[in-house]
Structure formats: C-alpha cells, structure tokens
Amino acid sequence: MTRVFKSYMPLAVTHILVPAILADIYRDHFSKKKFSLHYIYISGLVGLLPDIDILFFYVFNLFRDFAISDFHRTYTHAIFFPLIFLILYFLTGNINPKFLRKYKLKLNYIFLAITFGTVLHLALDGFLSGGLRPFFPFSEYVFDLNLIPMDRFSGTFFQGLDAILLVIWLLHEEIKHKISDFI
C-alpha cells in the first residue's frame, strides 16, 4: 500500500540552511583542523538533493499521469541514497582530480559533505512532518515522528522556521566572521 504524505514539509531554505549551519558550527567551534568553506556550501546546497524526485515527477508527468507519492519520498528519501555517497567517500580517498586541487578540495570530502546534507534532509522530513520510508523499495515501513502537527499550523510553521534559521545563521556569521565588513 502506498502512503500519501502530507503536503507540508520543511521548505527548501530549511533544507539548505540546516546542513550549512551545522557544518559551519562544527567547523568554527569543534573541528581541530579548519576545512574549506566550500564544503559548507556543498553540504547546504545538497541538502535539497533528495527532493530531485519532485523534478522527476514533473518530467514523467508530461508523458503519463502519476501521483506525486509515486515519486516523492521514495528512492531519494531512503537511507540507501546517502549511503551511496558515504561509500563513495571511502572509495575516493586517494583520488583528487586536478580541477579540485585548484580550490584545495578533496573528492572524498565532497562526498562526505553530500552525505551530511542528504542525511539531514531525511532527518528533517522524518522528524518534522510527513515521514519517509527509510528502506524503500524493500519495505513500505514509514518513519514518521510528525513533531509539527500540520492541522494546527497549516504550513506557516515552516515559513517561520526558514526566517528564524536565516536570522540565526546571519547572526552567527556576523559574530564569528564579521560579514558586515563585506557589505
């Protein structure tokens, strides 16, 4: 039986900011060796990657009528999706293409940043709203804590969350990196 998920979920900005903020905080306050800010950017940007299934939905829907639940929160929202990038992290340990050396980046750390961003995407969807099927396609089991009841907030909670996260991140960047000096 296919489960139809609620239409409200963390928005794109939340999926970008949560991994970026957490990676930035880790880099600034806990990491003994400071890593490139490019990895923070990558982890934030790929925080959206699991939602690429929505793009697939629209493309395939041009040719045949599908339900969004046939695509969204299926393959790219299973634990196997970030696991692919984690495996690539271990497999690419000594591979460092020339174009990455220019930016002082390592391919395996890029895959680690991708793993981090995609895992946080799944966590946000699983904990906050709608749930996900972590073992899809092998199981239809749904992990769903639904910490944000949608009947009460009607989706406005996630708009507010985006704004709050953005303000917190900008405050952190101002305190730690004095970003106002660049304005």
C-alpha positions as CSV (number, residue, x, y, z in Angstrom):
1,M,0.0,0.0,0.0
2,T,1.4,3.4,-1.0
3,R,1.1,6.0,1.7
4,V,0.3,9.6,0.6
5,F,2.4,12.0,2.6
6,K,1.2,15.3,4.0
7,S,1.7,18.2,1.7
8,Y,3.6,20.3,4.3
9,M,7.2,19.7,4.9
10,P,10.4,21.6,5.6
11,L,10.9,24.1,2.8
12,A,13.9,24.5,0.5
13,V,15.6,27.1,2.6
14,T,15.4,24.9,5.7
15,H,16.9,22.0,3.8
16,I,19.8,24.3,2.7
17,L,20.4,26.2,6.0
18,V,20.3,23.3,8.5
19,P,23.2,21.4,7.0
20,A,25.1,24.6,6.2
21,I,24.6,26.0,9.7
22,L,25.5,22.7,11.4
23,A,28.6,22.2,9.2
24,D,29.6,25.8,9.9
25,I,29.2,25.5,13.6
26,Y,31.2,22.3,13.6
27,R,34.0,23.9,11.6
28,D,34.1,27.1,13.7
29,H,33.7,25.5,17.2
30,F,34.7,21.8,17.2
31,S,37.0,20.9,14.3
32,K,40.6,20.9,15.2
33,K,41.6,21.4,11.6
34,K,39.6,24.1,9.8
35,F,38.2,22.9,6.5
36,S,37.3,24.9,3.4
37,L,34.1,26.9,3.4
38,H,33.4,25.2,0.1
39,Y,32.4,22.0,2.0
40,I,29.9,24.0,4.0
41,Y,28.4,25.4,0.8
42,I,28.2,21.9,-0.8
43,S,26.6,20.4,2.3
44,G,23.9,23.1,2.3
45,L,23.3,23.0,-1.4
46,V,22.9,19.2,-1.5
47,G,20.5,19.5,1.4
48,L,18.0,19.8,-1.4
49,L,19.2,16.9,-3.4
50,P,16.7,14.3,-2.1
51,D,13.9,16.5,-3.5
52,I,15.2,16.0,-7.0
53,D,12.5,13.3,-7.1
54,I,9.9,16.2,-7.5
55,L,11.7,17.2,-10.7
56,F,11.4,13.6,-11.9
57,F,7.7,13.7,-11.1
58,Y,7.1,16.7,-13.3
59,V,9.2,15.3,-16.1
60,F,7.5,11.9,-16.1
61,N,4.1,13.5,-15.6
62,L,4.5,15.1,-19.0
63,F,4.1,11.7,-20.6
64,R,1.7,9.9,-18.2
65,D,-0.4,10.9,-15.2
66,F,1.3,10.0,-12.0
67,A,0.6,10.7,-8.3
68,I,3.3,12.7,-6.6
69,S,3.5,9.9,-4.0
70,D,4.8,7.6,-6.8
71,F,8.0,9.7,-6.9
72,H,8.4,12.0,-3.9
73,R,9.9,10.5,-0.8
74,T,10.7,7.2,-2.4
75,Y,14.2,6.3,-3.7
76,T,15.9,9.5,-2.9
77,H,14.5,9.6,0.6
78,A,15.6,6.1,1.6
79,I,18.7,5.6,3.7
80,F,20.3,4.0,0.6
81,F,20.6,7.4,-1.1
82,P,23.1,9.0,1.4
83,L,24.7,5.6,1.8
84,I,25.8,5.7,-1.9
85,F,27.7,9.0,-1.1
86,L,29.2,7.6,2.1
87,I,30.5,4.6,0.1
88,L,31.9,7.0,-2.5
89,Y,33.6,8.9,0.3
90,F,35.5,5.7,1.3
91,L,36.2,4.7,-2.3
92,T,37.7,8.0,-3.4
93,G,40.1,8.6,-0.5
94,N,43.2,9.0,-2.7
95,I,41.5,10.4,-5.8
96,N,42.0,14.1,-6.2
97,P,41.2,15.5,-9.7
98,K,43.3,18.5,-10.8
99,F,40.3,20.8,-11.0
100,L,39.6,20.3,-7.3
101,R,43.2,20.9,-6.3
102,K,42.8,24.5,-7.6
103,Y,40.3,25.1,-4.8
104,K,42.1,22.9,-2.3
105,L,39.3,20.4,-2.2
106,K,39.3,16.7,-1.9
107,L,36.8,14.5,-3.8
108,N,36.2,12.2,-0.8
109,Y,35.4,15.2,1.4
110,I,33.0,16.4,-1.2
111,F,31.2,13.1,-0.9
112,L,31.2,13.4,2.9
113,A,29.6,16.8,2.6
114,I,27.0,15.4,0.3
115,T,26.3,12.5,2.7
116,F,25.9,15.0,5.5
117,G,23.5,17.2,3.6
118,T,21.3,14.3,2.4
119,V,21.2,12.7,5.8
120,L,20.0,15.9,7.4
121,H,17.3,16.3,4.7
122,L,16.0,12.8,5.5
123,A,16.1,13.6,9.2
124,L,14.1,16.8,8.7
125,D,11.5,15.1,6.7
126,G,11.3,12.1,9.0
127,F,11.2,14.0,12.3
128,L,9.2,17.1,11.4
129,S,6.5,16.1,9.0
130,G,5.0,13.6,6.7
131,G,7.5,10.9,7.3
132,L,9.6,8.8,5.0
133,R,10.1,5.2,4.0
134,P,13.8,4.6,5.0
135,F,14.1,1.2,3.5
136,F,12.2,1.8,0.2
137,P,11.9,-0.1,-2.1
138,F,12.5,-3.1,0.1
139,S,9.9,-2.1,2.7
140,E,6.9,0.2,3.0
141,Y,7.7,0.9,6.7
142,V,7.2,4.6,7.4
143,F,9.3,6.5,9.9
144,D,7.1,9.4,11.0
145,L,7.5,11.4,14.2
146,N,5.5,14.3,12.9
147,L,6.8,16.7,15.6
148,I,5.0,19.5,13.8
149,P,1.2,18.9,13.6
150,M,0.1,20.3,10.3
151,D,-3.6,20.7,11.3
152,R,-2.6,23.4,13.8
153,F,-0.1,25.4,11.7
154,S,-1.3,24.9,8.1
155,G,2.2,25.1,6.8
156,T,3.1,28.6,8.2
157,F,5.4,27.0,10.8
158,F,7.9,26.1,8.1
159,Q,7.8,29.6,6.6
160,G,8.6,30.9,10.1
161,L,11.3,28.3,10.5
162,D,13.0,29.4,7.3
163,A,13.1,33.0,8.6
164,I,14.4,32.1,12.1
165,L,17.1,29.9,10.7
166,L,18.2,32.6,8.3
167,V,18.4,35.2,11.1
168,I,20.3,32.7,13.4
169,W,22.8,31.9,10.6
170,L,23.4,35.6,9.7
171,L,23.9,36.4,13.4
172,H,26.4,33.6,13.7
173,E,28.2,34.7,10.6
174,E,28.4,38.3,11.9
175,I,29.7,37.3,15.3
176,K,32.2,34.7,14.1
177,H,33.2,36.1,10.6
178,K,32.2,39.8,10.7
179,I,30.3,39.5,7.4
180,S,29.1,43.2,7.8
181,D,32.7,44.1,6.8
182,F,31.9,42.8,3.3
183,I,28.8,44.9,2.8
